[in-house]
Amino acid sequence: MLRATSLDEMPELWNVIKGDMSIVGPRPLLMEYLPLYNSEQAKRHEVRPGITGYAQVNGRNAISWEKKFELDTWYVNNHSLWLDFKIMLKTVKKVIAKDDISADGEATMIKFTGTPEQK
């Protein structure tokens, strides 16, 4: 139930209050993924990670890692207060509708193993 309603994200509000995170930004990923990023994907670290983000309102766990990184870097290159506001509104709609909570047949996203050109 916590995952389905996104209530498991609530402890991250403390990280926003501390200034370690933002409400909107690319979702933080596991540290073990850092060496797997290509230079374009690494741009996601140019802004604070967020509780919700552009990739989350455009597919969340139902999209590929490549698409997720593409959306994250688009956000980094285009972020603004207006865009953040639109993302927050879309997030509320997605949570209420329980859209894109998980990838087909998975509870969460499959593990990131690098982009095809890196393997």
C-alpha positions in Angstrom: 0.0 0.0 0.0 2.8 2.4 0.8 4.4 1.9 -2.6 1.1 2.1 -4.4 0.2 5.5 -2.9 3.8 6.8 -2.9 3.7 7.3 0.8 7.0 5.6 1.1 8.5 8.8 -0.3 7.4 10.8 2.8 10.7 10.4 4.7 12.5 12.2 1.9 10.7 15.4 3.0 13.3 15.6 5.8 16.1 15.6 3.2 14.3 18.5 1.4 14.1 20.4 4.7 17.9 19.7 5.3 18.6 21.0 1.8 20.0 17.7 0.5 17.1 17.3 -1.9 14.6 19.4 -3.8 10.9 18.6 -4.2 11.4 18.5 -8.0 14.5 17.1 -9.7 15.9 13.8 -11.0 15.2 11.0 -8.6 18.3 9.9 -6.6 19.6 6.6 -7.7 21.9 4.0 -6.1 25.5 5.0 -5.7 26.6 1.8 -7.4 25.2 3.3 -10.7 27.6 6.2 -10.7 30.4 4.5 -12.8 27.8 3.3 -15.2 26.6 6.7 -16.4 27.8 8.1 -19.7 28.7 11.8 -19.8 25.1 12.8 -20.9 23.5 10.8 -18.1 25.8 12.2 -15.5 24.4 15.7 -16.2 21.5 14.7 -13.9 23.8 15.5 -11.0 24.0 19.2 -12.0 20.8 19.8 -10.0 19.6 18.5 -6.6 17.8 15.2 -6.7 14.1 15.4 -6.1 11.2 13.6 -4.6 9.5 13.8 -8.0 10.8 14.7 -11.4 10.2 15.0 -15.1 10.8 11.4 -15.7 8.4 10.4 -12.9 5.5 12.2 -14.4 6.3 11.0 -17.9 6.4 7.2 -17.3 8.1 6.7 -13.9 9.0 3.0 -13.6 7.1 2.1 -16.8 9.8 3.5 -19.1 13.3 2.3 -20.0 16.4 3.5 -18.2 17.5 5.2 -21.5 14.3 7.2 -21.7 14.4 8.0 -18.0 17.9 9.5 -18.4 16.9 11.3 -21.5 14.0 13.0 -19.5 16.3 13.7 -16.6 18.8 15.5 -18.8 16.0 17.4 -20.6 14.9 18.6 -17.1 18.4 19.7 -16.2 18.7 21.7 -19.4 15.2 23.3 -19.1 14.3 23.5 -15.5 12.4 26.5 -14.3 10.0 27.5 -11.5 7.1 27.1 -13.9 8.2 23.6 -15.1 8.6 22.6 -11.4 5.1 23.7 -10.7 3.7 21.8 -13.7 5.6 18.7 -12.5 4.2 19.0 -9.0 0.6 19.2 -10.4 1.2 16.2 -12.7 2.6 14.3 -9.7 -0.5 14.8 -7.7 -2.6 13.6 -10.6 -0.4 10.5 -11.1 -0.5 9.6 -7.4 -4.2 9.9 -7.2 -4.7 7.8 -10.4 -1.9 5.4 -9.3 -0.3 5.7 -12.8 3.1 4.2 -13.7 3.9 2.9 -10.2 5.8 0.0 -11.5 7.2 -1.5 -14.7 5.1 -4.4 -16.2 5.6 -7.5 -14.2 8.0 -5.8 -11.7 7.4 -4.2 -8.3 10.0 -1.5 -9.1 12.4 -0.6 -11.9 14.8 -3.3 -13.1 18.4 -2.8 -12.1 20.5 -0.4 -14.2 23.5 -2.1 -15.8 24.7 0.7 -18.0 23.8 1.9 -21.5 24.3 -0.6 -24.4 27.3 1.4 -25.8 29.0 1.1 -22.5 28.8 -2.7 -22.2 
